Amino acid sequence: MADDKEIVVEFLKSKSAAKSKFYFKDFLELFPDRGPRDVKKVLTKLINEEVLEFWSSGSTSMYGLKGAGKQSHAEGED
């Protein structure tokens, strides 16, 4: 799973100039040969390790690198 975590983090870092939060389906595209449950386990592990953060508006759920983007600064989550 260590390689899977690196894939996710590198993807987020490579896209960080464009946007800071991504939908779950964006991560499914990184692992086309894996099921949603396996991908969710990778994301959950990164959240538990405080590498990623989960953001939800109630109707939309997104993932991003912890501390990245405008939302975390606006809510004082630094």
mmCIF file of the N, C-alpha and C atoms, coordinates in Angstrom:
data_MODEL
# 
_entry.id   MODEL 
# 
loop_
_atom_site.group_PDB 
_atom_site.id 
_atom_site.type_symbol 
_atom_site.label_atom_id 
_atom_site.label_alt_id 
_atom_site.label_comp_id 
_atom_site.label_asym_id 
_atom_site.label_entity_id 
_atom_site.label_seq_id 
_atom_site.pdbx_PDB_ins_code 
_atom_site.Cartn_x 
_atom_site.Cartn_y 
_atom_site.Cartn_z 
_atom_site.occupancy 
_atom_site.B_iso_or_equiv 
_atom_site.pdbx_formal_charge 
_atom_site.auth_seq_id 
_atom_site.auth_comp_id 
_atom_site.auth_asym_id 
_atom_site.auth_atom_id 
_atom_site.pdbx_PDB_model_num 
ATOM 1   N N  . MET A 1 1  ? 0.827   -1.199 0.000   1.00 0.00 ? 1  MET A N  1 
ATOM 2   C CA . MET A 1 1  ? 0.000   0.000  0.000   1.00 0.00 ? 1  MET A CA 1 
ATOM 3   C C  . MET A 1 1  ? 0.872   1.264  0.000   1.00 0.00 ? 1  MET A C  1 
ATOM 4   N N  . ALA A 1 2  ? 2.143   1.130  0.404   1.00 0.00 ? 2  ALA A N  1 
ATOM 5   C CA . ALA A 1 2  ? 3.024   2.301  0.423   1.00 0.00 ? 2  ALA A CA 1 
ATOM 6   C C  . ALA A 1 2  ? 3.129   2.922  -0.963  1.00 0.00 ? 2  ALA A C  1 
ATOM 7   N N  . ASP A 1 3  ? 3.245   2.103  -1.986  1.00 0.00 ? 3  ASP A N  1 
ATOM 8   C CA . ASP A 1 3  ? 3.318   2.624  -3.346  1.00 0.00 ? 3  ASP A CA 1 
ATOM 9   C C  . ASP A 1 3  ? 2.014   3.322  -3.729  1.00 0.00 ? 3  ASP A C  1 
ATOM 10  N N  . ASP A 1 4  ? 0.892   2.773  -3.311  1.00 0.00 ? 4  ASP A N  1 
ATOM 11  C CA . ASP A 1 4  ? -0.411  3.378  -3.600  1.00 0.00 ? 4  ASP A CA 1 
ATOM 12  C C  . ASP A 1 4  ? -0.508  4.763  -2.973  1.00 0.00 ? 4  ASP A C  1 
ATOM 13  N N  . LYS A 1 5  ? -0.026  4.884  -1.743  1.00 0.00 ? 5  LYS A N  1 
ATOM 14  C CA . LYS A 1 5  ? -0.066  6.176  -1.060  1.00 0.00 ? 5  LYS A CA 1 
ATOM 15  C C  . LYS A 1 5  ? 0.798   7.189  -1.798  1.00 0.00 ? 5  LYS A C  1 
ATOM 16  N N  . GLU A 1 6  ? 1.963   6.759  -2.276  1.00 0.00 ? 6  GLU A N  1 
ATOM 17  C CA . GLU A 1 6  ? 2.849   7.655  -3.016  1.00 0.00 ? 6  GLU A CA 1 
ATOM 18  C C  . GLU A 1 6  ? 2.189   8.120  -4.316  1.00 0.00 ? 6  GLU A C  1 
ATOM 19  N N  . ILE A 1 7  ? 1.469   7.233  -4.982  1.00 0.00 ? 7  ILE A N  1 
ATOM 20  C CA . ILE A 1 7  ? 0.765   7.579  -6.223  1.00 0.00 ? 7  ILE A CA 1 
ATOM 21  C C  . ILE A 1 7  ? -0.238  8.684  -5.955  1.00 0.00 ? 7  ILE A C  1 
ATOM 22  N N  . VAL A 1 8  ? -1.005  8.551  -4.882  1.00 0.00 ? 8  VAL A N  1 
ATOM 23  C CA . VAL A 1 8  ? -2.019  9.550  -4.531  1.00 0.00 ? 8  VAL A CA 1 
ATOM 24  C C  . VAL A 1 8  ? -1.366  10.887 -4.210  1.00 0.00 ? 8  VAL A C  1 
ATOM 25  N N  . VAL A 1 9  ? -0.328  10.882 -3.377  1.00 0.00 ? 9  VAL A N  1 
ATOM 26  C CA . VAL A 1 9  ? 0.329   12.124 -2.968  1.00 0.00 ? 9  VAL A CA 1 
ATOM 27  C C  . VAL A 1 9  ? 0.979   12.808 -4.175  1.00 0.00 ? 9  VAL A C  1 
ATOM 28  N N  . GLU A 1 10 ? 1.644   12.043 -5.038  1.00 0.00 ? 10 GLU A N  1 
ATOM 29  C CA . GLU A 1 10 ? 2.272   12.633 -6.222  1.00 0.00 ? 10 GLU A CA 1 
ATOM 30  C C  . GLU A 1 10 ? 1.222   13.226 -7.158  1.00 0.00 ? 10 GLU A C  1 
ATOM 31  N N  . PHE A 1 11 ? 0.095   12.549 -7.314  1.00 0.00 ? 11 PHE A N  1 
ATOM 32  C CA . PHE A 1 11 ? -1.002  13.075 -8.130  1.00 0.00 ? 11 PHE A CA 1 
ATOM 33  C C  . PHE A 1 11 ? -1.463  14.421 -7.593  1.00 0.00 ? 11 PHE A C  1 
ATOM 34  N N  . LEU A 1 12 ? -1.694  14.509 -6.290  1.00 0.00 ? 12 LEU A N  1 
ATOM 35  C CA . LEU A 1 12 ? -2.166  15.748 -5.681  1.00 0.00 ? 12 LEU A CA 1 
ATOM 36  C C  . LEU A 1 12 ? -1.134  16.866 -5.809  1.00 0.00 ? 12 LEU A C  1 
ATOM 37  N N  . LYS A 1 13 ? 0.126   16.538 -5.603  1.00 0.00 ? 13 LYS A N  1 
ATOM 38  C CA . LYS A 1 13 ? 1.174   17.554 -5.724  1.00 0.00 ? 13 LYS A CA 1 
ATOM 39  C C  . LYS A 1 13 ? 1.290   18.057 -7.163  1.00 0.00 ? 13 LYS A C  1 
ATOM 40  N N  . SER A 1 14 ? 1.137   17.156 -8.133  1.00 0.00 ? 14 SER A N  1 
ATOM 41  C CA . SER A 1 14 ? 1.268   17.556 -9.536  1.00 0.00 ? 14 SER A CA 1 
ATOM 42  C C  . SER A 1 14 ? 0.115   18.447 -9.984  1.00 0.00 ? 14 SER A C  1 
ATOM 43  N N  . LYS A 1 15 ? -1.020  18.346 -9.318  1.00 0.00 ? 15 LYS A N  1 
ATOM 44  C CA . LYS A 1 15 ? -2.202  19.129 -9.677  1.00 0.00 ? 15 LYS A CA 1 
ATOM 45  C C  . LYS A 1 15 ? -2.414  20.328 -8.759  1.00 0.00 ? 15 LYS A C  1 
ATOM 46  N N  . SER A 1 16 ? -1.547  20.528 -7.786  1.00 0.00 ? 16 SER A N  1 
ATOM 47  C CA . SER A 1 16 ? -1.782  21.540 -6.750  1.00 0.00 ? 16 SER A CA 1 
ATOM 48  C C  . SER A 1 16 ? -1.866  22.968 -7.287  1.00 0.00 ? 16 SER A C  1 
ATOM 49  N N  . ALA A 1 17 ? -1.240  23.254 -8.428  1.00 0.00 ? 17 ALA A N  1 
ATOM 50  C CA . ALA A 1 17 ? -1.317  24.608 -8.988  1.00 0.00 ? 17 ALA A CA 1 
ATOM 51  C C  . ALA A 1 17 ? -2.713  24.897 -9.532  1.00 0.00 ? 17 ALA A C  1 
ATOM 52  N N  . ALA A 1 18 ? -3.399  23.858 -9.989  1.00 0.00 ? 18 ALA A N  1 
ATOM 53  C CA . ALA A 1 18 ? -4.720  24.031 -10.594 1.00 0.00 ? 18 ALA A CA 1 
ATOM 54  C C  . ALA A 1 18 ? -5.838  24.005 -9.553  1.00 0.00 ? 18 ALA A C  1 
ATOM 55  N N  . LYS A 1 19 ? -5.812  23.010 -8.665  1.00 0.00 ? 19 LYS A N  1 
ATOM 56  C CA . LYS A 1 19 ? -6.830  22.925 -7.620  1.00 0.00 ? 19 LYS A CA 1 
ATOM 57  C C  . LYS A 1 19 ? -6.322  22.100 -6.459  1.00 0.00 ? 19 LYS A C  1 
ATOM 58  N N  . SER A 1 20 ? -6.983  22.236 -5.307  1.00 0.00 ? 20 SER A N  1 
ATOM 59  C CA . SER A 1 20 ? -6.480  21.582 -4.101  1.00 0.00 ? 20 SER A CA 1 
ATOM 60  C C  . SER A 1 20 ? -7.356  20.431 -3.617  1.00 0.00 ? 20 SER A C  1 
ATOM 61  N N  . LYS A 1 21 ? -8.590  20.339 -4.098  1.00 0.00 ? 21 LYS A N  1 
ATOM 62  C CA . LYS A 1 21 ? -9.507  19.275 -3.656  1.00 0.00 ? 21 LYS A CA 1 
ATOM 63  C C  . LYS A 1 21 ? -9.999  18.480 -4.871  1.00 0.00 ? 21 LYS A C  1 
ATOM 64  N N  . PHE A 1 22 ? -10.149 17.180 -4.672  1.00 0.00 ? 22 PHE A N  1 
ATOM 65  C CA . PHE A 1 22 ? -10.550 16.299 -5.759  1.00 0.00 ? 22 PHE A CA 1 
ATOM 66  C C  . PHE A 1 22 ? -11.653 15.352 -5.308  1.00 0.00 ? 22 PHE A C  1 
ATOM 67  N N  . TYR A 1 23 ? -12.494 14.967 -6.258  1.00 0.00 ? 23 TYR A N  1 
ATOM 68  C CA . TYR A 1 23 ? -13.571 14.023 -6.002  1.00 0.00 ? 23 TYR A CA 1 
ATOM 69  C C  . TYR A 1 23 ? -13.015 12.605 -5.895  1.00 0.00 ? 23 TYR A C  1 
ATOM 70  N N  . PHE A 1 24 ? -13.755 11.741 -5.239  1.00 0.00 ? 24 PHE A N  1 
ATOM 71  C CA . PHE A 1 24 ? -13.358 10.338 -5.102  1.00 0.00 ? 24 PHE A CA 1 
ATOM 72  C C  . PHE A 1 24 ? -13.135 9.699  -6.471  1.00 0.00 ? 24 PHE A C  1 
ATOM 73  N N  . LYS A 1 25 ? -13.987 10.027 -7.436  1.00 0.00 ? 25 LYS A N  1 
ATOM 74  C CA . LYS A 1 25 ? -13.867 9.429  -8.774  1.00 0.00 ? 25 LYS A CA 1 
ATOM 75  C C  . LYS A 1 25 ? -12.523 9.766  -9.436  1.00 0.00 ? 25 LYS A C  1 
ATOM 76  N N  . ASP A 1 26 ? -11.936 10.914 -9.078  1.00 0.00 ? 26 ASP A N  1 
ATOM 77  C CA . ASP A 1 26 ? -10.622 11.276 -9.621  1.00 0.00 ? 26 ASP A CA 1 
ATOM 78  C C  . ASP A 1 26 ? -9.556  10.275 -9.183  1.00 0.00 ? 26 ASP A C  1 
ATOM 79  N N  . PHE A 1 27 ? -9.694  9.769  -7.974  1.00 0.00 ? 27 PHE A N  1 
ATOM 80  C CA . PHE A 1 27 ? -8.728  8.797  -7.468  1.00 0.00 ? 27 PHE A CA 1 
ATOM 81  C C  . PHE A 1 27 ? -8.974  7.406  -8.046  1.00 0.00 ? 27 PHE A C  1 
ATOM 82  N N  . LEU A 1 28 ? -10.212 7.104  -8.377  1.00 0.00 ? 28 LEU A N  1 
ATOM 83  C CA . LEU A 1 28 ? -10.510 5.823  -9.021  1.00 0.00 ? 28 LEU A CA 1 
ATOM 84  C C  . LEU A 1 28 ? -9.770  5.713  -10.351 1.00 0.00 ? 28 LEU A C  1 
ATOM 85  N N  . GLU A 1 29 ? -9.627  6.839  -11.039 1.00 0.00 ? 29 GLU A N  1 
ATOM 86  C CA . GLU A 1 29 ? -8.932  6.856  -12.324 1.00 0.00 ? 29 GLU A CA 1 
ATOM 87  C C  . GLU A 1 29 ? -7.441  6.561  -12.178 1.00 0.00 ? 29 GLU A C  1 
ATOM 88  N N  . LEU A 1 30 ? -6.881  6.796  -11.001 1.00 0.00 ? 30 LEU A N  1 
ATOM 89  C CA . LEU A 1 30 ? -5.467  6.487  -10.757 1.00 0.00 ? 30 LEU A CA 1 
ATOM 90  C C  . LEU A 1 30 ? -5.223  4.983  -10.652 1.00 0.00 ? 30 LEU A C  1 
ATOM 91  N N  . PHE A 1 31 ? -6.263  4.255  -10.259 1.00 0.00 ? 31 PHE A N  1 
ATOM 92  C CA . PHE A 1 31 ? -6.151  2.804  -10.054 1.00 0.00 ? 31 PHE A CA 1 
ATOM 93  C C  . PHE A 1 31 ? -7.238  2.086  -10.858 1.00 0.00 ? 31 PHE A C  1 
ATOM 94  N N  . PRO A 1 32 ? -7.142  2.089  -12.183 1.00 0.00 ? 32 PRO A N  1 
ATOM 95  C CA . PRO A 1 32 ? -8.218  1.518  -13.013 1.00 0.00 ? 32 PRO A CA 1 
ATOM 96  C C  . PRO A 1 32 ? -8.450  0.018  -12.802 1.00 0.00 ? 32 PRO A C  1 
ATOM 97  N N  . ASP A 1 33 ? -7.444  -0.680 -12.291 1.00 0.00 ? 33 ASP A N  1 
ATOM 98  C CA . ASP A 1 33 ? -7.567  -2.123 -12.076 1.00 0.00 ? 33 ASP A CA 1 
ATOM 99  C C  . ASP A 1 33 ? -8.046  -2.473 -10.665 1.00 0.00 ? 33 ASP A C  1 
ATOM 100 N N  . ARG A 1 34 ? -8.370  -1.464 -9.866  1.00 0.00 ? 34 ARG A N  1 
ATOM 101 C CA . ARG A 1 34 ? -8.779  -1.687 -8.484  1.00 0.00 ? 34 ARG A CA 1 
ATOM 102 C C  . ARG A 1 34 ? -10.220 -1.252 -8.279  1.00 0.00 ? 34 ARG A C  1 
ATOM 103 N N  . GLY A 1 35 ? -10.852 -1.847 -7.307  1.00 0.00 ? 35 GLY A N  1 
ATOM 104 C CA . GLY A 1 35 ? -12.223 -1.495 -6.985  1.00 0.00 ? 35 GLY A CA 1 
ATOM 105 C C  . GLY A 1 35 ? -12.297 -0.288 -6.070  1.00 0.00 ? 35 GLY A C  1 
ATOM 106 N N  . PRO A 1 36 ? -13.482 0.328  -5.977  1.00 0.00 ? 36 PRO A N  1 
ATOM 107 C CA . PRO A 1 36 ? -13.661 1.505  -5.129  1.00 0.00 ? 36 PRO A CA 1 
ATOM 108 C C  . PRO A 1 36 ? -13.285 1.270  -3.665  1.00 0.00 ? 36 PRO A C  1 
ATOM 109 N N  . ARG A 1 37 ? -13.565 0.087  -3.151  1.00 0.00 ? 37 ARG A N  1 
ATOM 110 C CA . ARG A 1 37 ? -13.253 -0.202 -1.750  1.00 0.00 ? 37 ARG A CA 1 
ATOM 111 C C  . ARG A 1 37 ? -11.750 -0.146 -1.488  1.00 0.00 ? 37 ARG A C  1 
ATOM 112 N N  . ASP A 1 38 ? -10.947 -0.678 -2.417  1.00 0.00 ? 38 ASP A N  1 
ATOM 113 C CA . ASP A 1 38 ? -9.487  -0.641 -2.260  1.00 0.00 ? 38 ASP A CA 1 
ATOM 114 C C  . ASP A 1 38 ? -8.962  0.789  -2.294  1.00 0.00 ? 38 ASP A C  1 
ATOM 115 N N  . VAL A 1 39 ? -9.503  1.596  -3.200  1.00 0.00 ? 39 VAL A N  1 
ATOM 116 C CA . VAL A 1 39 ? -9.073  2.984  -3.314  1.00 0.00 ? 39 VAL A CA 1 
ATOM 117 C C  . VAL A 1 39 ? -9.468  3.750  -2.053  1.00 0.00 ? 39 VAL A C  1 
ATOM 118 N N  . LYS A 1 40 ? -10.658 3.504  -1.539  1.00 0.00 ? 40 LYS A N  1 
ATOM 119 C CA . LYS A 1 40 ? -11.132 4.169  -0.318  1.00 0.00 ? 40 LYS A CA 1 
ATOM 120 C C  . LYS A 1 40 ? -10.214 3.832  0.856   1.00 0.00 ? 40 LYS A C  1 
ATOM 121 N N  . LYS A 1 41 ? -9.718  2.596  0.926   1.00 0.00 ? 41 LYS A N  1 
ATOM 122 C CA . LYS A 1 41 ? -8.805  2.196  2.002   1.00 0.00 ? 41 LYS A CA 1 
ATOM 123 C C  . LYS A 1 41 ? -7.501  2.995  1.947   1.00 0.00 ? 41 LYS A C  1 
ATOM 124 N N  . VAL A 1 42 ? -6.989  3.233  0.731   1.00 0.00 ? 42 VAL A N  1 
ATOM 125 C CA . VAL A 1 42 ? -5.761  4.013  0.576   1.00 0.00 ? 42 VAL A CA 1 
ATOM 126 C C  . VAL A 1 42 ? -5.997  5.444  1.059   1.00 0.00 ? 42 VAL A C  1 
ATOM 127 N N  . LEU A 1 43 ? -7.110  6.052  0.627   1.00 0.00 ? 43 LEU A N  1 
ATOM 128 C CA . LEU A 1 43 ? -7.418  7.424  1.026   1.00 0.00 ? 43 LEU A CA 1 
ATOM 129 C C  . LEU A 1 43 ? -7.644  7.528  2.537   1.00 0.00 ? 43 LEU A C  1 
ATOM 130 N N  . THR A 1 44 ? -8.342  6.566  3.109   1.00 0.00 ? 44 THR A N  1 
ATOM 131 C CA . THR A 1 44 ? -8.603  6.565  4.552   1.00 0.00 ? 44 THR A CA 1 
ATOM 132 C C  . THR A 1 44 ? -7.300  6.461  5.334   1.00 0.00 ? 44 THR A C  1 
ATOM 133 N N  . LYS A 1 45 ? -6.394  5.622  4.874   1.00 0.00 ? 45 LYS A N  1 
ATOM 134 C CA . LYS A 1 45 ? -5.099  5.485  5.554   1.00 0.00 ? 45 LYS A CA 1 
ATOM 135 C C  . LYS A 1 45 ? -4.343  6.815  5.531   1.00 0.00 ? 45 LYS A C  1 
ATOM 136 N N  . LEU A 1 46 ? -4.366  7.502  4.390   1.00 0.00 ? 46 LEU A N  1 
ATOM 137 C CA . LEU A 1 46 ? -3.682  8.796  4.285   1.00 0.00 ? 46 LEU A CA 1 
ATOM 138 C C  . LEU A 1 46 ? -4.352  9.850  5.163   1.00 0.00 ? 46 LEU A C  1 
ATOM 139 N N  . ILE A 1 47 ? -5.663  9.791  5.311   1.00 0.00 ? 47 ILE A N  1 
ATOM 140 C CA . ILE A 1 47 ? -6.366  10.712 6.205   1.00 0.00 ? 47 ILE A CA 1 
ATOM 141 C C  . ILE A 1 47 ? -5.980  10.421 7.651   1.00 0.00 ? 47 ILE A C  1 
ATOM 142 N N  . ASN A 1 48 ? -5.955  9.158  8.025   1.00 0.00 ? 48 ASN A N  1 
ATOM 143 C CA . ASN A 1 48 ? -5.577  8.772  9.388   1.00 0.00 ? 48 ASN A CA 1 
ATOM 144 C C  . ASN A 1 48 ? -4.146  9.183  9.719   1.00 0.00 ? 48 ASN A C  1 
ATOM 145 N N  . GLU A 1 49 ? -3.278  9.191  8.713   1.00 0.00 ? 49 GLU A N  1 
ATOM 146 C CA . GLU A 1 49 ? -1.882  9.596  8.895   1.00 0.00 ? 49 GLU A CA 1 
ATOM 147 C C  . GLU A 1 49 ? -1.736  11.119 8.790   1.00 0.00 ? 49 GLU A C  1 
ATOM 148 N N  . GLU A 1 50 ? -2.844  11.804 8.604   1.00 0.00 ? 50 GLU A N  1 
ATOM 149 C CA . GLU A 1 50 ? -2.908  13.263 8.493   1.00 0.00 ? 50 GLU A CA 1 
ATOM 150 C C  . GLU A 1 50 ? -2.098  13.815 7.322   1.00 0.00 ? 50 GLU A C  1 
ATOM 151 N N  . VAL A 1 51 ? -2.036  13.041 6.240   1.00 0.00 ? 51 VAL A N  1 
ATOM 152 C CA . VAL A 1 51 ? -1.418  13.500 4.996   1.00 0.00 ? 51 VAL A CA 1 
ATOM 153 C C  . VAL A 1 51 ? -2.499  14.158 4.140   1.00 0.00 ? 51 VAL A C  1 
ATOM 154 N N  . LEU A 1 52 ? -3.684  13.545 4.122   1.00 0.00 ? 52 LEU A N  1 
ATOM 155 C CA . LEU A 1 52 ? -4.824  14.079 3.387   1.00 0.00 ? 52 LEU A CA 1 
ATOM 156 C C  . LEU A 1 52 ? -5.871  14.592 4.365   1.00 0.00 ? 52 LEU A C  1 
ATOM 157 N N  . GLU A 1 53 ? -6.785  15.407 3.822   1.00 0.00 ? 53 GLU A N  1 
ATOM 158 C CA . GLU A 1 53 ? -7.947  15.812 4.598   1.00 0.00 ? 53 GLU A CA 1 
ATOM 159 C C  . GLU A 1 53 ? -9.192  15.579 3.762   1.00 0.00 ? 53 GLU A C  1 
ATOM 160 N N  . PHE A 1 54 ? -10.268 15.293 4.449   1.00 0.00 ? 54 PHE A N  1 
ATOM 161 C CA . PHE A 1 54 ? -11.563 15.054 3.836   1.00 0.00 ? 54 PHE A CA 1 
ATOM 162 C C  . PHE A 1 54 ? -12.378 16.322 4.006   1.00 0.00 ? 54 PHE A C  1 
ATOM 163 N N  . TRP A 1 55 ? -13.040 16.750 2.952   1.00 0.00 ? 55 TRP A N  1 
ATOM 164 C CA . TRP A 1 55 ? -13.877 17.946 3.013   1.00 0.00 ? 55 TRP A CA 1 
ATOM 165 C C  . TRP A 1 55 ? -15.250 17.608 2.472   1.00 0.00 ? 55 TRP A C  1 
ATOM 166 N N  . SER A 1 56 ? -16.282 18.049 3.159   1.00 0.00 ? 56 SER A N  1 
ATOM 167 C CA . SER A 1 56 ? -17.643 17.806 2.713   1.00 0.00 ? 56 SER A CA 1 
ATOM 168 C C  . SER A 1 56 ? -18.486 19.050 2.903   1.00 0.00 ? 56 SER A C  1 
ATOM 169 N N  . SER A 1 57 ? -19.291 19.347 1.879   1.00 0.00 ? 57 SER A N  1 
ATOM 170 C CA . SER A 1 57 ? -20.217 20.476 1.977   1.00 0.00 ? 57 SER A CA 1 
ATOM 171 C C  . SER A 1 57 ? -21.598 19.982 2.386   1.00 0.00 ? 57 SER A C  1 
ATOM 172 N N  . GLY A 1 58 ? -21.731 18.694 2.556   1.00 0.00 ? 58 GLY A N  1 
ATOM 173 C CA . GLY A 1 58 ? -23.018 18.089 2.853   1.00 0.00 ? 58 GLY A CA 1 
ATOM 174 C C  . GLY A 1 58 ? -23.526 17.313 1.648   1.00 0.00 ? 58 GLY A C  1 
ATOM 175 N N  . SER A 1 59 ? -23.347 17.903 0.470   1.00 0.00 ? 59 SER A N  1 
ATOM 176 C CA . SER A 1 59 ? -23.778 17.219 -0.747  1.00 0.00 ? 59 SER A CA 1 
ATOM 177 C C  . SER A 1 59 ? -22.591 16.772 -1.593  1.00 0.00 ? 59 SER A C  1 
ATOM 178 N N  . THR A 1 60 ? -21.423 17.346 -1.331  1.00 0.00 ? 60 THR A N  1 
ATOM 179 C CA . THR A 1 60 ? -20.216 17.028 -2.090  1.00 0.00 ? 60 THR A CA 1 
ATOM 180 C C  . THR A 1 60 ? -19.104 16.660 -1.133  1.00 0.00 ? 60 THR A C  1 
ATOM 181 N N  . SER A 1 61 ? -18.373 15.594 -1.462  1.00 0.00 ? 61 SER A N  1 
ATOM 182 C CA . SER A 1 61 ? -17.234 15.175 -0.653  1.00 0.00 ? 61 SER A CA 1 
ATOM 183 C C  . SER A 1 61 ? -15.979 15.223 -1.511  1.00 0.00 ? 61 SER A C  1 
ATOM 184 N N  . MET A 1 62 ? -14.915 15.761 -0.930  1.00 0.00 ? 62 MET A N  1 
ATOM 185 C CA . MET A 1 62 ? -13.663 15.887 -1.669  1.00 0.00 ? 62 MET A CA 1 
ATOM 186 C C  . MET A 1 62 ? -12.481 15.570 -0.765  1.00 0.00 ? 62 MET A C  1 
ATOM 187 N N  . TYR A 1 63 ? -11.346 15.311 -1.403  1.00 0.00 ? 63 TYR A N  1 
ATOM 188 C CA . TYR A 1 63 ? -10.112 14.994 -0.696  1.00 0.00 ? 63 TYR A CA 1 
ATOM 189 C C  . TYR A 1 63 ? -9.012  15.914 -1.191  1.00 0.00 ? 63 TYR A C  1 
ATOM 190 N N  . GLY A 1 64 ? -8.085  16.246 -0.303  1.00 0.00 ? 64 GLY A N  1 
ATOM 191 C CA . GLY A 1 64 ? -6.946  17.069 -0.683  1.00 0.00 ? 64 GLY A CA 1 
ATOM 192 C C  . GLY A 1 64 ? -5.825  16.921 0.311   1.00 0.00 ? 64 GLY A C  1 
ATOM 193 N N  . LEU A 1 65 ? -4.653  17.460 -0.044  1.00 0.00 ? 65 LEU A N  1 
ATOM 194 C CA . LEU A 1 65 ? -3.517  17.440 0.880   1.00 0.00 ? 65 LEU A CA 1 
ATOM 195 C C  . LEU A 1 65 ? -3.840  18.312 2.084   1.00 0.00 ? 65 LEU A C  1 
ATOM 196 N N  . LYS A 1 66 ? -3.483  17.853 3.240   1.00 0.00 ? 66 LYS A N  1 
ATOM 197 C CA . LYS A 1 66 ? -3.783  18.590 4.473   1.00 0.00 ? 66 LYS A CA 1 
ATOM 198 C C  . LYS A 1 66 ? -3.114  19.959 4.434   1.00 0.00 ? 66 LYS A C  1 
ATOM 199 N N  . GLY A 1 67 ? -3.901  20.988 4.729   1.00 0.00 ? 67 GLY A N  1 
ATOM 200 C CA . GLY A 1 67 ? -3.376  22.343 4.775   1.00 0.00 ? 67 GLY A CA 1 
ATOM 201 C C  . GLY A 1 67 ? -3.289  23.044 3.431   1.00 0.00 ? 67 GLY A C  1 
ATOM 202 N N  . ALA A 1 68 ? -3.681  22.370 2.361   1.00 0.00 ? 68 ALA A N  1 
ATOM 203 C CA . ALA A 1 68 ? -3.600  22.983 1.031   1.00 0.00 ? 68 ALA A CA 1 
ATOM 204 C C  . ALA A 1 68 ? -4.928  23.621 0.662   1.00 0.00 ? 68 ALA A C  1 
ATOM 205 N N  . GLY A 1 69 ? -4.866  24.695 -0.064  1.00 0.00 ? 69 GLY A N  1 
ATOM 206 C CA . GLY A 1 69 ? -6.087  25.329 -0.562  1.00 0.00 ? 69 GLY A CA 1 
ATOM 207 C C  . GLY A 1 69 ? -6.636  26.404 0.336   1.00 0.00 ? 69 GLY A C  1 
ATOM 208 N N  . LYS A 1 70 ? -7.569  27.157 -0.192  1.00 0.00 ? 70 LYS A N  1 
ATOM 209 C CA . LYS A 1 70 ? -8.149  28.288 0.509   1.00 0.00 ? 70 LYS A CA 1 
ATOM 210 C C  . LYS A 1 70 ? -9.020  27.866 1.681   1.00 0.00 ? 70 LYS A C  1 
ATOM 211 N N  . GLN A 1 71 ? -9.729  26.756 1.554   1.00 0.00 ? 71 GLN A N  1 
ATOM 212 C CA . GLN A 1 71 ? -10.682 26.339 2.571   1.00 0.00 ? 71 GLN A CA 1 
ATOM 213 C C  . GLN A 1 71 ? -10.035 26.135 3.936   1.00 0.00 ? 71 GLN A C  1 
ATOM 214 N N  . SER A 1 72 ? -8.888  25.490 3.974   1.00 0.00 ? 72 SER A N  1 
ATOM 215 C CA . SER A 1 72 ? -8.266  25.216 5.272   1.00 0.00 ? 72 SER A CA 1 
ATOM 216 C C  . SER A 1 72 ? -7.834  26.507 5.963   1.00 0.00 ? 72 SER A C  1 
ATOM 217 N N  . HIS A 1 73 ? -7.377  27.488 5.204   1.00 0.00 ? 73 HIS A N  1 
ATOM 218 C CA . HIS A 1 73 ? -6.972  28.752 5.814   1.00 0.00 ? 73 HIS A CA 1 
ATOM 219 C C  . HIS A 1 73 ? -8.189  29.537 6.289   1.00 0.00 ? 73 HIS A C  1 
ATOM 220 N N  . ALA A 1 74 ? -9.269  29.475 5.547   1.00 0.00 ? 74 ALA A N  1 
ATOM 221 C CA . ALA A 1 74 ? -10.490 30.206 5.900   1.00 0.00 ? 74 ALA A CA 1 
ATOM 222 C C  . ALA A 1 74 ? -11.112 29.676 7.184   1.00 0.00 ? 74 ALA A C  1 
ATOM 223 N N  . GLU A 1 75 ? -10.957 28.387 7.432   1.00 0.00 ? 75 GLU A N  1 
ATOM 224 C CA . GLU A 1 75 ? -11.560 27.772 8.605   1.00 0.00 ? 75 GLU A CA 1 
ATOM 225 C C  . GLU A 1 75 ? -10.574 27.647 9.760   1.00 0.00 ? 75 GLU A C  1 
ATOM 226 N N  . GLY A 1 76 ? -9.376  28.185 9.596   1.00 0.00 ? 76 GLY A N  1 
ATOM 227 C CA . GLY A 1 76 ? -8.378  28.139 10.669  1.00 0.00 ? 76 GLY A CA 1 
ATOM 228 C C  . GLY A 1 76 ? -7.904  26.756 11.003  1.00 0.00 ? 76 GLY A C  1 
ATOM 229 N N  . GLU A 1 77 ? -7.750  25.894 10.005  1.00 0.00 ? 77 GLU A N  1 
ATOM 230 C CA . GLU A 1 77 ? -7.340  24.513 10.247  1.00 0.00 ? 77 GLU A CA 1 
ATOM 231 C C  . GLU A 1 77 ? -5.844  24.305 10.122  1.00 0.00 ? 77 GLU A C  1 
ATOM 232 N N  . ASP A 1 78 ? -5.063  25.363 10.099  1.00 0.00 ? 78 ASP A N  1 
ATOM 233 C CA . ASP A 1 78 ? -3.617  25.220 9.911   1.00 0.00 ? 78 ASP A CA 1 
ATOM 234 C C  . ASP A 1 78 ? -2.975  24.449 11.025  1.00 0.00 ? 78 ASP A C  1 
# 
